[in-house]
Amino acid sequence: MYSKNGNLFLILFFFIDSIYYIDASMEPVVRKADRELREFLSRDGLSPAKESIDLVQFAQYDAIFSMGRRRGEVWIDLADGGHPW
């Protein structure tokens, strides 16, 4: 089970799910992507870690002052036992 537009990764024995966005990493954009990813997790029966409820993690891959299309991701840690892996 994967989230729509998301990817599942194993990082240092932690499972996270991510969603990709192409806008600038401004707060409203990042929070919207976080909200969408949480909806996808719920829909797919995956559970975020309790510590991630009030936490927004994101990665921005382009220079902050670059023009044009940008790349970014929001990451959410999955709870132990909150996924089938």
C-alpha positions as CSV (number, residue, x, y, z in Angstrom):
1,M,0.0,0.0,0.0
2,Y,1.5,3.3,-1.1
3,S,0.0,6.8,-0.8
4,K,-1.0,8.4,-4.0
5,N,1.9,10.6,-5.2
6,G,3.9,9.4,-2.3
7,N,6.9,7.2,-1.8
8,L,7.8,4.9,1.1
9,F,11.4,4.8,2.3
10,L,13.3,3.0,5.0
11,I,15.8,5.4,6.6
12,L,17.9,4.1,9.5
13,F,15.2,1.6,10.3
14,F,12.5,4.3,10.4
15,F,9.7,4.2,7.9
16,I,8.6,7.5,6.4
17,D,6.1,8.4,3.7
18,S,6.6,11.4,1.5
19,I,4.7,13.6,-1.0
20,Y,6.2,15.7,-3.8
21,Y,5.2,19.3,-4.5
22,I,6.5,21.8,-7.1
23,D,5.8,25.2,-5.5
24,A,8.1,27.3,-3.4
25,S,8.5,25.9,0.2
26,M,6.5,28.6,1.8
27,E,4.5,27.7,4.9
28,P,1.0,27.5,3.3
29,V,2.4,25.2,0.5
30,V,4.3,22.9,2.9
31,R,1.3,22.7,5.3
32,K,-1.1,21.9,2.5
33,A,1.2,19.1,1.3
34,D,1.5,17.8,4.9
35,R,-2.3,17.8,5.2
36,E,-2.7,15.9,1.9
37,L,-0.1,13.3,2.9
38,R,-1.9,12.8,6.3
39,E,-5.2,12.2,4.4
40,F,-3.4,9.7,2.1
41,L,-2.0,7.9,5.1
42,S,-5.4,7.7,6.7
43,R,-7.0,6.5,3.5
44,D,-4.4,3.7,3.1
45,G,-4.6,2.5,6.7
46,L,-1.1,3.8,7.7
47,S,-0.5,5.6,11.0
48,P,1.9,8.5,11.5
49,A,4.1,8.5,14.6
50,K,2.7,10.3,17.6
51,E,5.7,12.6,17.6
52,S,4.9,13.8,14.1
53,I,1.4,15.1,14.8
54,D,2.7,18.6,15.6
55,L,5.8,18.4,13.4
56,V,6.2,19.3,9.7
57,Q,9.3,17.9,8.0
58,F,10.2,19.0,4.5
59,A,13.0,19.0,2.1
60,Q,13.7,21.6,-0.6
61,Y,16.0,20.6,-3.4
62,D,16.4,23.9,-5.3
63,A,18.0,27.2,-4.3
64,I,15.6,29.3,-2.3
65,F,16.0,32.2,-4.8
66,S,15.7,30.1,-7.9
67,M,13.0,31.0,-10.4
68,G,10.7,28.6,-12.2
69,R,9.6,25.1,-11.2
70,R,10.9,23.9,-7.8
71,R,11.1,20.5,-6.1
72,G,10.2,19.8,-2.5
73,E,8.9,17.0,-0.3
74,V,7.1,16.6,2.9
75,W,8.0,13.7,5.1
76,I,6.0,12.0,7.9
77,D,7.4,9.3,10.2
78,L,5.2,6.2,10.4
79,A,4.4,4.7,13.8
80,D,5.8,1.4,14.8
81,G,3.2,-1.1,13.8
82,G,1.4,1.6,11.9
83,H,2.3,0.0,8.6
84,P,2.5,-3.6,7.2
85,W,6.3,-3.6,6.8
